[in-house]
Amino acid sequence: MKWAKAGIVVVLLVAAVALQTTLFASLRPFDAAPALVALVVFAVARHLSAEAALLAGFSAGVMADLMSETPLGLWALTMVTVAFAVVRSRPRFEDDVTLLGPAVFVVSFGALAFYALLGTIFGEKTLADRSWLQNLLLPSVYNVVIAPIVLPLVTTMLGARRRTGLGSFDL
């Protein structure tokens, strides 16, 4: 990965964590906010090598862990899982860009469910909350809504050529 591209990835991840922990901490329609960090990890992992995508996921997760009050490592493991899922399914996105919207929902929902399960195992009582399903569904839906903005922006910033569709690319 070139240094300029690495710098752009770092800026994108820092911006996502900053927005997630500041703006979306107070802007919460229906008491939920988008999982912006997961969406940005999804977006950058589409354009990076497998190793770089996993490193980006881990870095974003550690930053999110440091900015939250949860045990260190929960977000890191979750974001590495997001990056891994994207890297493994990336060829399907290239073949059929109409899968991106549903993939954003499934990956976001899966990441939040995985985080909730890990949090419950490590004493956070995440799944003991009465609105746990709302806390998984709404951020995933919000991610699908903002994906048409985030995915093409990341694609453009990383210098990948766009095809048609929801942030599709050609490397």
C-alpha positions as CSV (number, residue, x, y, z in Angstrom):
1,M,0.0,0.0,0.0
2,K,1.4,3.4,-0.9
3,W,2.0,6.0,1.8
4,A,-0.6,8.4,0.4
5,K,-3.2,5.8,0.4
6,A,-2.3,4.7,3.9
7,G,-2.5,8.3,5.1
8,I,-6.0,8.7,3.5
9,V,-7.1,5.5,5.3
10,V,-5.8,6.8,8.6
11,V,-7.6,10.1,8.1
12,L,-10.9,8.3,7.2
13,L,-10.7,6.0,10.2
14,V,-9.9,8.8,12.7
15,A,-12.7,11.0,11.2
16,A,-15.1,8.1,11.6
17,V,-14.2,7.4,15.2
18,A,-14.3,11.1,16.0
19,L,-17.8,11.6,14.4
20,Q,-19.1,8.4,16.1
21,T,-17.9,9.5,19.5
22,T,-18.9,13.1,19.3
23,L,-21.6,14.0,16.8
24,F,-23.5,10.7,16.9
25,A,-23.2,10.6,20.7
26,S,-25.7,13.4,20.8
27,L,-27.5,13.1,17.4
28,R,-29.5,9.9,18.0
29,P,-32.8,9.7,16.2
30,F,-35.0,7.1,17.8
31,D,-32.3,6.7,20.4
32,A,-29.8,5.1,18.0
33,A,-26.9,6.3,15.8
34,P,-25.3,4.8,12.7
35,A,-22.4,2.5,13.3
36,L,-20.2,4.8,11.2
37,V,-16.9,3.2,12.2
38,A,-18.1,-0.2,10.9
39,L,-19.3,1.4,7.7
40,V,-16.0,3.1,7.1
41,V,-14.1,-0.1,7.8
42,F,-16.5,-1.8,5.3
43,A,-15.7,0.9,2.8
44,V,-11.9,1.0,3.1
45,A,-11.6,-2.8,3.3
46,R,-13.1,-3.1,-0.2
47,H,-10.1,-1.3,-1.6
48,L,-7.2,-2.6,0.4
49,S,-5.2,-5.8,0.4
50,A,-6.3,-8.4,2.9
51,E,-3.5,-7.6,5.4
52,A,-4.0,-3.9,5.1
53,A,-7.8,-4.2,5.5
54,L,-7.4,-6.3,8.7
55,L,-4.9,-3.8,10.1
56,A,-7.3,-0.9,9.3
57,G,-10.1,-2.8,11.0
58,F,-8.0,-3.4,14.1
59,S,-6.8,0.2,14.2
60,A,-10.3,1.6,13.9
61,G,-11.4,-0.8,16.6
62,V,-8.6,0.1,19.0
63,M,-9.4,3.8,18.5
64,A,-13.1,3.2,19.2
65,D,-12.1,1.1,22.3
66,L,-10.0,4.0,23.6
67,M,-12.8,6.5,23.1
68,S,-15.5,4.4,24.8
69,E,-16.0,3.1,28.2
70,T,-16.0,-0.6,27.3
71,P,-13.3,-3.2,27.9
72,L,-10.3,-2.7,25.6
73,G,-10.4,-5.0,22.6
74,L,-14.2,-5.5,22.1
75,W,-14.4,-3.0,19.2
76,A,-11.0,-4.1,17.9
77,L,-12.1,-7.7,17.6
78,T,-15.4,-6.6,16.1
79,M,-13.9,-4.3,13.4
80,V,-11.3,-7.0,12.5
81,T,-14.3,-9.3,11.9
82,V,-15.9,-6.7,9.7
83,A,-12.8,-6.3,7.7
84,F,-12.4,-10.0,7.4
85,A,-16.0,-10.4,6.2
86,V,-15.6,-7.7,3.6
87,V,-12.3,-9.2,2.3
88,R,-13.8,-12.7,2.0
89,S,-16.9,-11.4,0.2
90,R,-15.3,-8.7,-1.9
91,P,-15.4,-10.7,-5.2
92,R,-19.2,-10.9,-4.9
93,F,-19.4,-7.1,-4.7
94,E,-17.3,-6.8,-7.9
95,D,-19.6,-9.1,-9.8
96,D,-23.0,-7.7,-8.6
97,V,-23.0,-4.2,-7.1
98,T,-26.6,-4.5,-6.1
99,L,-25.4,-6.7,-3.3
100,L,-23.7,-3.7,-1.6
101,G,-26.8,-2.4,0.1
102,P,-27.9,-5.7,1.7
103,A,-24.2,-6.4,2.5
104,V,-23.9,-3.2,4.4
105,F,-27.0,-4.1,6.4
106,V,-25.8,-7.7,7.1
107,V,-22.3,-6.7,8.0
108,S,-23.4,-3.9,10.2
109,F,-26.0,-6.0,12.0
110,G,-23.6,-8.9,12.3
111,A,-20.9,-6.6,13.8
112,L,-23.3,-5.0,16.3
113,A,-24.6,-8.5,17.3
114,F,-21.1,-9.8,17.7
115,Y,-20.2,-6.8,19.8
116,A,-23.3,-7.2,21.9
117,L,-22.5,-10.9,22.4
118,L,-18.9,-10.1,23.3
119,G,-20.0,-7.3,25.6
120,T,-22.4,-9.6,27.4
121,I,-19.7,-12.3,27.9
122,F,-17.3,-9.7,29.3
123,G,-19.9,-8.3,31.8
124,E,-21.3,-5.3,29.9
125,K,-24.9,-6.7,30.0
126,T,-25.5,-5.5,26.5
127,L,-28.1,-8.1,25.7
128,A,-29.8,-7.6,29.0
129,D,-31.1,-4.2,27.8
130,R,-34.8,-4.4,26.8
131,S,-34.2,-2.5,23.5
132,W,-31.3,-4.7,22.4
133,L,-33.0,-5.6,19.1
134,Q,-33.6,-1.9,18.3
135,N,-30.0,-1.2,19.1
136,L,-28.9,-3.7,16.5
137,L,-31.5,-2.9,13.8
138,L,-31.6,0.9,13.7
139,P,-27.9,1.5,13.3
140,S,-27.8,-1.1,10.6
141,V,-30.6,0.6,8.7
142,Y,-28.9,4.0,9.2
143,N,-25.7,2.6,7.7
144,V,-27.7,1.5,4.6
145,V,-29.2,5.0,4.4
146,I,-25.8,6.8,4.6
147,A,-23.9,4.2,2.5
148,P,-24.6,5.9,-0.8
149,I,-22.7,8.9,0.5
150,V,-19.9,7.1,2.4
151,L,-19.0,4.3,-0.1
152,P,-18.5,6.5,-3.2
153,L,-16.6,9.1,-1.1
154,V,-14.2,6.5,0.2
155,T,-13.9,5.0,-3.3
156,T,-13.0,8.4,-4.7
157,M,-10.6,9.3,-1.9
158,L,-8.7,6.0,-2.3
159,G,-8.4,6.6,-6.0
160,A,-10.4,3.6,-7.2
161,R,-12.3,4.0,-10.5
162,R,-16.0,3.8,-10.1
163,R,-18.4,1.7,-12.1
164,T,-22.1,2.2,-11.7
165,G,-23.9,1.4,-8.5
166,L,-23.6,2.0,-4.8
167,G,-19.9,3.0,-4.4
168,S,-18.8,0.2,-6.8
169,F,-15.2,0.2,-8.0
170,D,-12.7,-1.0,-10.4
171,L,-9.1,-1.5,-9.3
